[in-house]
Amino acid sequence: MEIKTKSEGARLTIAVSGRVDTVTAPELEAALKFGEATCVVLDLENVPYMSSAGLRLLLSAHKTMIGKGGEFQIANVQPTVREVLDITGFSDILNLV
């Protein structure tokens, strides 16, 4: 898995490439440090698979940003990952753009 971050003022974009599963989830969790950002965009364009470990991270990040009055967006979700989000009901909770 590869993670790239880009900060533009109060907006932080985190682009992830590769599978998000129990092996790689700790690496993504370590990268989900938002600092002073009020808007965080997680770009999943290059994520073909996400396990329940990844789903847990998405929900945790969402709750963290809402708790600090910010916004957490998930962008460019691939169809296979979108299907998992839909089946689990996460697509109703998370802000998919």
FITOR-862269 format. One record per residue: residue number from 1; z, y, x negated of N, C-alpha, C, CB in turn. Coordinates in steps of 0.05 Angstrom, whole numbers, plus 32768, in hexadecimal, padded with zeros to 4 digits. Last residue first. Glycine has a CB too. Example, Ala and Ser with C-alpha at 12.3 -4.5 7.8 and 13.67 -1.06 7.14 Angstrom:
# FITOR-862269
{r 2 {808E 7FD3 7EFF} {808F 7FEB 7EEF} {809D 8001 7EFE} {8072 7FF4 7EE6}}
{r 1 {809C 7F8E 7EF8} {809C 7FA6 7F0A} {809C 7FBE 7EF8} {80B5 7FA7 7F1E}}
END
This chain:
# FITOR-862269
{r 97 {7FD7 80E5 8167} {7FC2 80FA 8168} {7FA8 80F0 815D} {7FCB 8113 8159}}
{r 96 {8010 80CF 8188} {7FF7 80C7 817A} {7FE2 80DC 817E} {7FEE 80AB 8185}}
{r 95 {8050 80D1 8187} {803B 80E5 818B} {8023 80DD 817A} {8046 8102 8182}}
{r 94 {8073 809B 81A8} {806A 80AA 8190} {8054 80BD 8197} {8061 8097 817A}}
{r 93 {8078 8084 81DB} {808E 8092 81CF} {8085 80A5 81B9} {80A3 807E 81C4}}
{r 92 {804A 8069 81E8} {8055 807B 81FC} {806B 808D 81F1} {805F 806B 8214}}
{r 91 {8043 8049 81BD} {802F 805E 81C1} {8038 8072 81D7} {8013 8052 81C8}}
{r 90 {806A 8023 81C2} {806E 8039 81AF} {805A 804F 81B3} {806D 802E 8193}}
{r 89 {8061 7FF6 81E0} {8069 800E 81EE} {806E 8026 81DC} {8082 8009 81FE}}
{r 88 {804B 7FCA 81C9} {8068 7FCE 81C6} {8073 7FE6 81D5} {806F 7FD1 81A9}}
{r 87 {8015 7FD1 81D5} {8023 7FB9 81DF} {8042 7FBD 81DE} {801C 7FA0 81CE}}
{r 86 {800A 8000 81B7} {8007 7FFF 81D5} {8017 7FE8 81E0} {7FE9 7FFC 81DC}}
{r 85 {8012 7FF1 8183} {8021 8007 818E} {8021 8007 81AC} {8017 8022 8183}}
{r 84 {7FEB 7FC8 817F} {8008 7FC2 817B} {8019 7FD8 8187} {800E 7FBE 815D}}
{r 83 {7FBD 7FE8 8186} {7FC3 7FD2 8199} {7FE1 7FCA 8197} {7FB1 7FBA 8193}}
{r 82 {7FC0 8007 8158} {7FC3 8014 8173} {7FCA 7FFF 8188} {7FA9 8023 817B}}
{r 81 {7FB3 7FE2 8132} {7FCE 7FED 8132} {7FD3 7FFA 814D} {7FD1 8002 811B}}
{r 80 {7F7E 7FD9 8140} {7F91 7FC2 813F} {7FAE 7FCC 813F} {7F8C 7FB1 8125}}
{r 79 {7F66 800D 813E} {7F68 7FFE 8157} {7F7C 7FE7 8156} {7F4D 7FF3 815E}}
{r 78 {7F8C 803D 8116} {7F77 8029 8119} {7F7B 8018 8132} {7F77 8017 8100}}
{r 77 {7F9B 8080 811F} {7FA5 8065 8122} {7F8D 8052 8127} {7FB9 8063 813A}}
{r 76 {7F9B 80B8 8111} {7F87 80A5 8108} {7F8F 8088 8109} {7F7E 80AC 80EC}}
{r 75 {7FE1 80CB 810C} {7FC4 80D1 810F} {7FB3 80B9 8106} {7FBD 80E9 80FE}}
{r 74 {801B 80DC 812A} {800E 80C6 811D} {7FF0 80C9 8122} {8019 80AA 8127}}
{r 73 {804E 810E 8120} {8034 8105 812C} {802A 80EE 811C} {8020 811D 812C}}
{r 72 {8088 812C 8130} {807E 8116 8121} {8065 810C 812E} {8093 80FF 811E}}
{r 71 {80AA 816A 812B} {8096 815A 8139} {808C 8145 8126} {807E 816C 8143}}
{r 70 {80EF 8181 8131} {80D3 8181 8127} {80C1 816F 8137} {80D3 8179 810A}}
{r 69 {8125 8180 813A} {8114 8194 8148} {80F8 8196 813F} {8121 81AF 8146}}
{r 68 {813E 8157 8123} {8140 8171 8115} {812E 8186 8121} {8138 816C 80F8}}
{r 67 {8133 812F 8148} {814F 8137 8144} {8152 8151 8135} {815E 8122 8135}}
{r 66 {80FD 8127 813F} {8106 8132 8159} {8122 813D 8156} {8105 811D 8170}}
{r 65 {8100 810F 810C} {80F3 8129 8110} {80FB 8137 812A} {80D5 8126 810F}}
{r 64 {811D 80E0 8118} {8126 80F3 8104} {811A 810E 8108} {8120 80E9 80E8}}
{r 63 {80FC 80C6 813D} {8117 80CF 8145} {8122 80E4 8131} {812A 80B7 8147}}
{r 62 {80CF 80BC 811C} {80CC 80CC 8134} {80E8 80D7 813D} {80C0 80BA 814B}}
{r 61 {80E6 809A 80F6} {80DB 80B4 80EE} {80D8 80C7 8105} {80BF 80B0 80E0}}
{r 60 {80F2 806E 8117} {8107 807C 8109} {80FE 8098 8100} {8110 806C 80F0}}
{r 59 {80BF 805F 8128} {80D3 8068 813C} {80EA 8077 812E} {80DF 8050 814B}}
{r 58 {80A9 8050 80F7} {809C 8065 8108} {80B1 8070 811C} {8084 8059 8117}}
{r 57 {80CB 8026 80E7} {80C9 803F 80D7} {80BD 8056 80E7} {80B8 803A 80BE}}
{r 56 {80BF 8000 810E} {80DB 800A 810C} {80DB 8025 80FC} {80ED 7FF5 80FE}}
{r 55 {808A 7FF5 8101} {8091 8001 811B} {80AD 800E 811A} {808F 7FED 8131}}
{r 54 {8091 7FDA 80D0} {8083 7FF4 80D1} {808A 8003 80EB} {8066 7FF1 80CE}}
{r 53 {80A9 7FAC 80E3} {80B7 7FBC 80CF} {80AB 7FD8 80CE} {80B6 7FAF 80B3}}
{r 52 {8082 7F95 8103} {809A 7FA1 8110} {80AA 7FB2 80FC} {80AC 7F8B 811C}}
{r 51 {8046 7FA9 80DF} {8059 7F96 80EA} {8070 7FA4 80F8} {8064 7F83 80D4}}
{r 50 {8004 7FBC 80E0} {801F 7FC6 80DF} {8031 7FB1 80ED} {8021 7FE2 80ED}}
{r 49 {7FC4 7FC4 80C2} {7FD8 7FB2 80CD} {7FF3 7FBF 80CB} {7FD8 7F96 80BF}}
{r 48 {7FA2 7FE9 80AA} {7F96 7FD5 80BD} {7FAB 7FC4 80CB} {7F84 7FC4 80AE}}
{r 47 {7FA1 8029 809B} {7FB5 8015 80A0} {7FAA 8001 80B4} {7FD0 8021 80AA}}
{r 46 {7F85 8058 8093} {7F7F 8041 8082} {7F94 802B 8083} {7F7C 804A 8065}}
{r 45 {7F9A 807D 80B8} {7F7D 8076 80B8} {7F76 805D 80A8} {7F6D 808E 80AD}}
{r 44 {7FCB 8091 80C2} {7FC8 8074 80C0} {7FAB 806B 80C0} {7FD7 8067 80D7}}
{r 43 {7FF2 80C6 80B0} {7FD6 80BE 80B3} {7FD3 80A0 80AE} {7FC4 80CF 80A0}}
{r 42 {8023 80E8 80CD} {801F 80CF 80BF} {8003 80C5 80C5} {8034 80BA 80C8}}
{r 41 {803A 8128 80C8} {8023 8118 80D2} {8021 80FF 80C0} {8009 8129 80D1}}
{r 40 {806E 8151 80DB} {8066 813B 80C9} {8050 812B 80D7} {807E 8129 80C2}}
{r 39 {8089 818F 80DD} {8074 817F 80E8} {806B 816A 80D3} {805B 8190 80F2}}
{r 38 {80AF 81A5 80BE} {80B4 81A5 80DB} {809F 8195 80EB} {80B6 81C1 80E6}}
{r 37 {80CC 8197 807F} {80B5 8196 8091} {80BE 8195 80AE} {80A3 817D 808B}}
{r 36 {80F4 8194 805A} {80F4 81AB 806C} {80DD 81AB 8080} {80F5 81C4 805D}}
{r 35 {80F6 814E 8054} {80FF 8168 8049} {8100 817D 805F} {80EC 8171 8034}}
{r 34 {80E6 811B 8062} {80D7 8131 806D} {80DF 814D 8062} {80DB 8132 808A}}
{r 33 {80D6 80DE 804B} {80EA 80F3 8047} {80DD 810E 804D} {80F6 80F3 8029}}
{r 32 {80B9 80AC 8049} {80BE 80BB 8062} {80D7 80CD 805F} {80C2 80A8 8079}}
{r 31 {80B8 808E 801C} {80A7 80A5 801D} {80AB 80B7 8035} {808A 809C 801C}}
{r 30 {80DB 8064 8028} {80E2 8076 8012} {80D1 8090 8013} {80E0 8068 7FF7}}
{r 29 {80BB 804B 804F} {80D4 8057 8056} {80DE 806B 8041} {80EA 8041 805B}}
{r 28 {8093 8036 802E} {808C 804B 8042} {80A6 805A 804A} {807E 8040 805A}}
{r 27 {80B1 8010 8013} {80A3 8025 8004} {809C 803D 8016} {8089 801A 7FF7}}
{r 26 {80C2 7FEE 803C} {80D6 7FFE 802D} {80C9 8015 801D} {80E5 7FEC 801A}}
{r 25 {8090 7FD8 804F} {809F 7FEB 805F} {80B4 7FFB 804F} {80AC 7FDD 8076}}
{r 24 {8079 7FAF 8032} {8072 7FCA 802A} {8082 7FE0 8039} {8055 7FCF 8030}}
{r 23 {8090 7F80 8048} {808E 7F83 802B} {808A 7FA1 8023} {8078 7F72 801F}}
{r 22 {808A 7F84 807E} {80A5 7F82 8073} {80A5 7F86 8055} {80B1 7F67 807A}}
{r 21 {8053 7FB4 8081} {8061 7F9C 808A} {807C 7F9B 807C} {8050 7F82 8083}}
{r 20 {8019 7FD2 8084} {8036 7FDA 8086} {8044 7FC2 8092} {803A 7FF4 8097}}
{r 19 {7FE1 7FD0 8059} {7FF1 7FC4 806E} {800E 7FCF 806D} {7FF2 7FA5 806A}}
{r 18 {7FBD 800E 8048} {7FC6 7FF2 8045} {7FD8 7FE9 805B} {7FD5 7FEF 802B}}
{r 17 {7FD1 8050 803F} {7FBB 803D 803D} {7FC6 8021 8038} {7FA8 8045 8026}}
{r 16 {7FE7 808C 805E} {7FEE 8071 8055} {7FD4 8060 8055} {8003 8064 8068}}
{r 15 {7FF9 80CE 8055} {7FE3 80BC 805A} {7FE9 80A0 804D} {7FC8 80C7 804E}}
{r 14 {801D 80FF 8070} {8021 80E7 8061} {800B 80D3 8068} {803E 80DA 8066}}
{r 13 {8025 8144 8071} {8014 812E 8078} {8018 8116 8065} {7FF6 8136 8078}}
{r 12 {804D 8176 8089} {804C 8161 8075} {803A 814B 8080} {8068 8156 806E}}
{r 11 {8055 81BA 8094} {8047 81A2 809C} {8045 818F 8085} {802B 81A9 80A8}}
{r 10 {8068 81EA 8082} {807B 81D9 8091} {806F 81BF 809A} {8086 81E9 80A8}}
{r 9 {803C 81EB 804D} {8050 81FA 805B} {8064 81E7 8068} {8044 820C 8070}}
{r 8 {8024 81B0 8045} {8018 81CA 804A} {802C 81DB 805B} {7FFC 81C7 8059}}
{r 7 {8023 8178 801C} {8033 818B 802A} {8025 81A6 802C} {804E 818F 801B}}
{r 6 {8012 8136 801C} {8007 8151 8019} {8018 8164 8029} {7FE9 8152 8021}}
{r 5 {8015 80F5 7FFE} {8021 810A 800F} {8014 8125 8008} {803F 810C 800A}}
{r 4 {8001 80B2 8002} {7FFB 80CD 7FF7} {8008 80E1 800A} {7FDD 80D1 7FF4}}
{r 3 {800A 8070 7FF2} {8014 8086 8002} {800E 80A0 7FF4} {8032 8083 8008}}
{r 2 {7FF2 802D 7FF7} {7FF1 8047 7FE9} {7FFA 805D 7FFC} {7FD5 804C 7FDD}}
{r 1 {8000 7FE9 7FEF} {8000 8000 8000} {8000 8019 7FEE} {8018 8000 8013}}
END
